[in-house]
Amino acid sequence: MVEYPIPRHIKEFFQLVSTNNNEYEVKGNIKCSCGSETFSIYQSNDKMIVKLICQKCNKEIIIFDAGKHGWNARRCSI
């Protein structure tokens, strides 16, 4: 069985929409646990956080948080 490249933090909301998915690329939609597929998109001013807000139940689904999912080039000096 192929392991699709779906990030763990959105796996429960991700719905596959293509039969051409593979271990490198996957196509799908996000569906809230309430069943809605309609969202507002929020991104912080510095684009460090991107999340979807369900229009039906107001649940927030974090798509990207640079502090958890990204790498930044800042260095700490010791």
C-alpha positions as CSV (number, residue, x, y, z in Angstrom):
1,M,0.0,0.0,0.0
2,V,1.3,3.4,-1.0
3,E,1.9,5.9,1.9
4,Y,0.6,9.3,0.6
5,P,2.5,12.5,1.5
6,I,-0.2,14.0,3.6
7,P,1.0,16.0,6.6
8,R,0.0,14.3,9.9
9,H,-1.6,17.4,11.3
10,I,-4.2,17.6,8.4
11,K,-4.6,13.9,7.6
12,E,-7.9,13.6,9.4
13,F,-9.4,16.5,7.3
14,F,-7.9,15.5,3.9
15,Q,-10.1,13.9,1.3
16,L,-8.4,12.4,-1.8
17,V,-9.9,13.6,-5.1
18,S,-7.7,11.9,-7.7
19,T,-6.8,8.4,-8.6
20,N,-3.4,9.6,-9.9
21,N,-2.0,10.1,-6.4
22,N,1.5,8.6,-5.6
23,E,4.2,8.8,-2.9
24,Y,5.4,12.1,-4.3
25,E,2.2,14.0,-5.1
26,V,-1.4,13.8,-3.9
27,K,-4.5,15.9,-4.7
28,G,-7.4,16.4,-2.4
29,N,-9.7,18.7,-0.5
30,I,-10.0,19.7,3.1
31,K,-13.2,18.7,4.9
32,C,-14.1,19.8,8.4
33,S,-15.1,17.3,11.0
34,C,-18.6,18.9,10.9
35,G,-18.8,18.0,7.2
36,S,-18.3,21.5,5.7
37,E,-15.9,22.2,2.9
38,T,-16.3,26.0,3.1
39,F,-13.6,27.9,4.8
40,S,-12.1,31.4,5.4
41,I,-8.4,31.6,5.0
42,Y,-6.3,33.3,7.7
43,Q,-2.6,34.1,7.4
44,S,-0.6,36.1,9.9
45,N,1.0,39.2,8.5
46,D,4.4,37.5,8.3
47,K,2.9,34.4,6.8
48,M,4.2,32.3,9.6
49,I,0.8,30.8,10.3
50,V,-1.8,29.8,7.7
51,K,-5.1,28.3,8.9
52,L,-8.6,27.5,7.6
53,I,-11.7,28.6,9.6
54,C,-14.8,26.5,9.0
55,Q,-17.7,28.7,7.9
56,K,-20.2,26.3,9.6
57,C,-18.7,25.6,13.0
58,N,-15.7,28.0,13.2
59,K,-13.2,25.2,13.8
60,E,-9.7,26.3,13.0
61,I,-7.5,23.9,11.0
62,I,-3.8,24.9,11.0
63,I,-2.4,24.3,7.5
64,F,1.1,25.7,8.2
65,D,2.8,27.0,11.3
66,A,6.4,27.9,10.7
67,G,7.3,27.1,14.3
68,K,6.1,23.5,13.9
69,H,6.3,22.7,10.2
70,G,8.8,25.0,8.7
71,W,12.5,25.9,8.9
72,N,13.7,29.4,9.3
73,A,17.1,30.8,8.6
74,R,17.5,32.6,11.9
75,R,20.5,31.7,14.0
76,C,21.0,31.8,17.7
77,S,24.3,32.9,19.0
78,I,25.7,31.2,22.0
